[in-house]
Amino acid sequence: NADNPEKVKANISEVALDYLSCGIDPEKTNLLVQSYVSELTELTFYYSNLVTVSRLQRNPTVKSEIQMRGFHSSIPVGFFTYPISQAADITAFKATTVPVGEDQLPMLEQAREIVRSFNSTYDEVLVEPKALLPENQVCSRLPGTDGKAKMSKSLGNCIYLSDEPEDIRKKVMSMYTDPNHIRIEDPGSLEGNTVFTYLDAFCRDDMFEEHLPEYSNLDELKAHYERGGLGDVKVKKFLYQVLMEELSPIQKRRKEWEKDVPAVMEILHQGSIAAREIAANTLSEVKRAMRIEYWSA
């Protein structure tokens, strides 16, 4: 959004609304606006001297994003160095554990490398974080609704927490399935079938009793689909009901927060102030370790 920065402001409040509606408690968690914490930029600059261009080029997540966005030879420097910026985001707050999806593991490993390099070059200041992956591994890498790559706003293959139920229904009904499953009686394949991937992520056995009582669990549904006699429409309708059962309470909370967006922005403001104080302390430690803190604050 370098050429359209006003989008960033709108996105900030939208992301904050998502976080709050999903249950993140601002009394326990500092929600912050990254650009407000200028110390992160300075840390990024120092860390950039610990990472080679070739190492960034080998980062699988960076390579995938470059291909997906079609940057090719015209890669913005800010995008290319994003793993270093992310390392600053993590280490500034001495994070010990970082919740990530599978696709972000290479980014976290890059941060861990930066920590090790800094601590061995200077002093043991930075904390080397560990990854926290979802217990349900399917949730580590959800594909987009079109079955391609991962969910991405730029690709338009996402289901948003702010989507109206009818919009979610339309997205589910247009989801990618088995292209060879043309007739109901045809055997269907689960491999690469986005609908079943989402069911693996969100379906619980107790949902069948209310929404699809002829089955006891997801394994039975899968077996029927694979042997034939089960249409995609029926499975998609069930997935829609599964998603709405999960999303409805979140969306209800979101609508309540939407009534007072200024209050949401104030939560971000206060969280950013608190975060900046923490980041400033880390930055001071980093500069002392590097022997470049010339005056005491």
C-alpha positions as CSV (number, residue, x, y, z in Angstrom):
1,N,0.0,0.0,0.0
2,A,2.9,2.4,-0.5
3,D,1.0,4.1,-3.2
4,N,-2.3,4.1,-1.2
5,P,-1.3,4.7,2.4
6,E,-4.8,5.7,3.5
7,K,-5.8,2.1,3.2
8,V,-3.5,1.3,6.1
9,K,-5.5,3.4,8.5
10,A,-8.7,1.6,7.6
11,N,-7.0,-1.7,7.9
12,I,-5.7,-0.9,11.4
13,S,-9.2,-0.5,12.9
14,E,-10.4,-3.6,11.0
15,V,-7.7,-5.8,12.3
16,A,-8.2,-4.4,15.8
17,L,-11.9,-5.2,15.6
18,D,-11.1,-8.7,14.6
19,Y,-8.7,-9.2,17.5
20,L,-11.1,-7.8,20.1
21,S,-14.0,-9.8,18.7
22,C,-12.0,-13.0,18.9
23,G,-11.5,-12.5,22.6
24,I,-8.1,-10.7,23.0
25,D,-8.4,-8.8,26.2
26,P,-6.8,-5.3,26.1
27,E,-6.5,-5.4,29.9
28,K,-4.1,-8.3,29.5
29,T,-2.6,-7.6,26.1
30,N,-1.1,-4.5,24.5
31,L,-2.6,-4.1,21.0
32,L,-0.3,-1.6,19.2
33,V,0.2,0.2,15.9
34,Q,3.6,-0.8,14.7
35,S,4.5,2.5,13.1
36,Y,3.9,4.3,16.4
37,V,6.7,2.4,18.0
38,S,9.7,4.0,16.2
39,E,12.1,1.9,18.2
40,L,11.2,-1.0,16.0
41,T,12.5,0.8,12.9
42,E,15.8,1.4,14.6
43,L,16.1,-2.2,15.7
44,T,15.4,-3.3,12.2
45,F,18.3,-1.1,11.0
46,Y,20.8,-2.6,13.4
47,Y,19.6,-6.2,12.7
48,S,20.0,-5.6,8.9
49,N,23.7,-5.7,9.4
50,L,23.5,-9.3,10.7
51,V,21.6,-10.7,7.7
52,T,22.9,-11.2,4.1
53,V,20.9,-10.6,1.0
54,S,21.4,-14.2,0.0
55,R,19.9,-15.4,3.3
56,L,16.8,-13.3,2.7
57,Q,16.6,-14.7,-0.9
58,R,16.5,-18.2,0.5
59,N,13.7,-17.5,2.9
60,P,10.8,-19.8,1.7
61,T,8.1,-17.4,2.8
62,V,9.7,-14.5,1.0
63,K,10.2,-16.5,-2.1
64,S,6.5,-17.6,-2.0
65,E,5.2,-14.1,-1.4
66,I,7.4,-12.7,-4.2
67,Q,5.9,-15.2,-6.6
68,M,2.4,-14.7,-5.4
69,R,2.6,-10.9,-5.7
70,G,4.4,-11.0,-9.1
71,F,7.2,-8.8,-8.0
72,H,9.9,-10.7,-10.0
73,S,12.9,-8.3,-10.4
74,S,11.0,-5.2,-9.0
75,I,11.0,-6.2,-5.4
76,P,10.4,-3.3,-2.9
77,V,13.2,-3.1,-0.4
78,G,10.7,-2.8,2.4
79,F,9.0,-6.0,1.4
80,F,12.3,-7.9,0.9
81,T,13.6,-7.0,4.4
82,Y,10.3,-7.8,6.1
83,P,11.8,-10.8,7.9
84,I,14.2,-8.4,9.6
85,S,11.4,-6.1,10.6
86,Q,9.4,-9.0,12.0
87,A,12.5,-10.0,14.0
88,A,12.4,-6.5,15.6
89,D,8.7,-6.9,16.3
90,I,9.4,-10.1,18.2
91,T,12.6,-9.3,20.0
92,A,11.6,-5.8,21.1
93,F,9.2,-7.3,23.6
94,K,11.4,-10.2,24.6
95,A,8.8,-12.7,23.3
96,T,9.5,-16.2,24.4
97,T,6.7,-17.9,22.4
98,V,5.2,-16.7,19.1
99,P,1.9,-18.1,17.7
100,V,2.5,-18.8,14.0
101,G,1.1,-20.7,11.1
102,E,3.2,-23.2,9.2
103,D,4.0,-20.7,6.5
104,Q,5.5,-18.3,9.0
105,L,8.0,-20.8,10.5
106,P,10.8,-19.7,8.1
107,M,10.2,-16.1,9.3
108,L,10.5,-17.1,12.9
109,E,13.6,-19.1,12.2
110,Q,15.1,-16.0,10.6
111,A,14.4,-14.1,13.8
112,R,16.0,-16.8,15.8
113,E,19.1,-16.6,13.7
114,I,19.3,-12.9,14.2
115,V,19.0,-13.4,17.9
116,R,21.8,-15.9,17.9
117,S,24.0,-13.8,15.7
118,F,23.5,-10.7,17.9
119,N,24.0,-12.4,21.2
120,S,27.2,-14.1,19.9
121,T,28.6,-10.9,18.4
122,Y,27.7,-8.6,21.2
123,D,26.1,-9.6,24.6
124,E,23.3,-12.0,25.6
125,V,20.6,-9.4,25.4
126,L,17.9,-10.8,23.1
127,V,15.6,-13.7,23.8
128,E,15.4,-16.6,21.3
129,P,11.7,-17.3,20.7
130,K,10.0,-20.6,20.2
131,A,7.1,-21.3,17.8
132,L,3.6,-22.1,19.0
133,L,1.7,-24.0,16.4
134,P,-2.1,-24.8,16.5
135,E,-2.9,-28.2,18.0
136,N,-5.0,-28.8,14.9
137,Q,-2.2,-28.8,12.2
138,V,-4.8,-28.1,9.5
139,C,-5.2,-24.6,10.9
140,S,-1.4,-24.0,10.4
141,R,-2.0,-23.4,6.7
142,L,-5.5,-22.9,5.5
143,P,-5.8,-22.6,1.7
144,G,-7.8,-19.8,0.1
145,T,-11.4,-20.5,-0.9
146,D,-10.2,-21.0,-4.4
147,G,-7.9,-23.8,-3.4
148,K,-4.8,-21.9,-4.4
149,A,-2.0,-20.9,-2.1
150,K,-3.1,-19.5,1.3
151,M,-5.8,-17.1,2.2
152,S,-4.8,-13.6,1.0
153,K,-6.7,-10.4,0.9
154,S,-4.9,-9.4,-2.3
155,L,-6.1,-12.6,-4.0
156,G,-9.7,-12.1,-2.8
157,N,-9.9,-15.7,-1.6
158,C,-10.7,-15.0,2.1
159,I,-13.6,-15.3,4.4
160,Y,-13.6,-12.3,6.7
161,L,-14.9,-12.0,10.3
162,S,-16.8,-8.9,9.1
163,D,-18.5,-10.8,6.2
164,E,-22.3,-10.9,6.3
165,P,-23.7,-14.5,6.6
166,E,-25.0,-14.3,3.0
167,D,-21.5,-13.4,1.8
168,I,-20.0,-16.3,3.7
169,R,-22.6,-18.6,2.2
170,K,-21.8,-17.5,-1.3
171,K,-18.1,-18.0,-0.7
172,V,-18.6,-21.4,0.7
173,M,-20.8,-22.5,-2.2
174,S,-18.2,-21.4,-4.7
175,M,-15.3,-23.2,-2.9
176,Y,-13.0,-25.4,-4.8
177,T,-13.7,-29.2,-4.5
178,D,-12.8,-32.2,-6.6
179,P,-13.1,-31.2,-10.3
180,N,-13.7,-34.8,-11.3
181,H,-16.7,-35.2,-8.9
182,I,-19.2,-34.2,-11.5
183,R,-22.2,-36.3,-10.6
184,I,-23.4,-37.1,-7.1
185,E,-22.8,-40.9,-7.7
186,D,-19.2,-40.3,-8.7
187,P,-16.5,-41.1,-6.1
188,G,-14.9,-37.9,-4.8
189,S,-11.3,-37.2,-3.8
190,L,-10.4,-35.5,-0.5
191,E,-6.9,-34.5,-1.7
192,G,-6.8,-30.7,-2.4
193,N,-10.5,-30.5,-1.6
194,T,-10.8,-27.1,0.1
195,V,-14.2,-27.9,1.6
196,F,-12.9,-30.9,3.5
197,T,-9.8,-29.0,4.5
198,Y,-12.0,-26.4,6.2
199,L,-14.1,-29.2,7.8
200,D,-10.9,-30.7,9.2
201,A,-10.1,-27.3,10.7
202,F,-13.4,-26.3,12.2
203,C,-15.8,-29.3,12.4
204,R,-16.6,-31.0,15.7
205,D,-18.4,-34.3,16.1
206,D,-21.2,-32.7,18.1
207,M,-22.1,-30.5,15.1
208,F,-23.4,-33.5,13.2
209,E,-26.3,-34.2,15.6
210,E,-27.8,-30.8,14.9
211,H,-26.8,-30.1,11.3
212,L,-26.2,-33.5,9.6
213,P,-27.6,-36.3,11.9
214,E,-27.3,-39.1,9.4
215,Y,-23.5,-39.0,10.1
216,S,-21.8,-39.4,13.5
217,N,-18.5,-37.8,12.6
218,L,-16.3,-36.4,9.9
219,D,-14.7,-39.7,9.0
220,E,-18.1,-41.1,8.0
221,L,-18.8,-38.1,5.8
222,K,-15.5,-38.5,4.1
223,A,-15.9,-42.2,3.5
224,H,-19.3,-41.6,1.9
225,Y,-17.9,-38.8,-0.3
226,E,-15.0,-41.0,-1.4
227,R,-17.2,-44.0,-2.4
228,G,-19.7,-41.8,-4.2
229,G,-23.3,-40.9,-3.6
230,L,-22.7,-37.6,-1.7
231,G,-22.9,-34.3,-3.6
232,D,-20.7,-31.2,-3.1
233,V,-23.7,-29.0,-2.5
234,K,-24.7,-31.0,0.6
235,V,-21.2,-30.9,2.0
236,K,-20.8,-27.2,1.4
237,K,-24.1,-26.5,3.1
238,F,-22.9,-28.4,6.1
239,L,-19.6,-26.5,6.1
240,Y,-21.5,-23.2,6.0
241,Q,-23.4,-24.2,9.1
242,V,-20.2,-25.3,10.8
243,L,-18.5,-22.0,10.0
244,M,-21.5,-19.9,11.2
245,E,-21.6,-21.8,14.5
246,E,-18.0,-20.8,15.0
247,L,-18.3,-17.3,13.6
248,S,-21.7,-16.1,14.9
249,P,-20.5,-15.3,18.5
250,I,-17.4,-13.6,17.1
251,Q,-19.4,-11.5,14.7
252,K,-21.9,-10.6,17.5
253,R,-19.0,-9.2,19.6
254,R,-17.6,-7.5,16.5
255,K,-20.8,-5.6,15.9
256,E,-20.7,-4.4,19.5
257,W,-17.2,-3.1,19.1
258,E,-18.1,-1.5,15.8
259,K,-20.5,0.9,17.6
260,D,-17.5,2.7,19.2
261,V,-14.5,2.7,16.8
262,P,-13.0,5.7,18.6
263,A,-12.8,3.5,21.8
264,V,-11.1,0.8,19.7
265,M,-8.5,3.3,18.5
266,E,-7.9,4.5,22.0
267,I,-7.2,0.9,23.0
268,L,-4.6,0.9,20.3
269,H,-3.2,4.3,21.4
270,Q,-2.8,3.2,25.0
271,G,-1.4,-0.2,23.9
272,S,1.1,1.6,21.6
273,I,2.3,3.9,24.4
274,A,2.9,0.9,26.7
275,A,4.6,-1.1,23.9
276,R,6.9,1.8,23.1
277,E,8.1,2.0,26.6
278,I,9.0,-1.7,26.5
279,A,10.6,-1.4,23.1
280,A,12.7,1.6,24.2
281,N,14.1,-0.4,27.1
282,T,15.1,-3.2,24.7
283,L,16.6,-0.7,22.3
284,S,18.7,0.8,25.0
285,E,20.0,-2.7,26.0
286,V,20.8,-3.4,22.4
287,K,22.7,-0.1,21.9
288,R,24.7,-0.7,25.1
289,A,25.6,-4.1,24.0
290,M,26.8,-2.7,20.7
291,R,28.7,0.1,22.6
292,I,26.8,2.8,20.7
293,E,24.7,4.3,23.5
294,Y,26.7,7.5,23.9
295,W,24.4,9.3,26.4
296,S,22.2,8.0,29.1
297,A,18.5,8.9,28.6
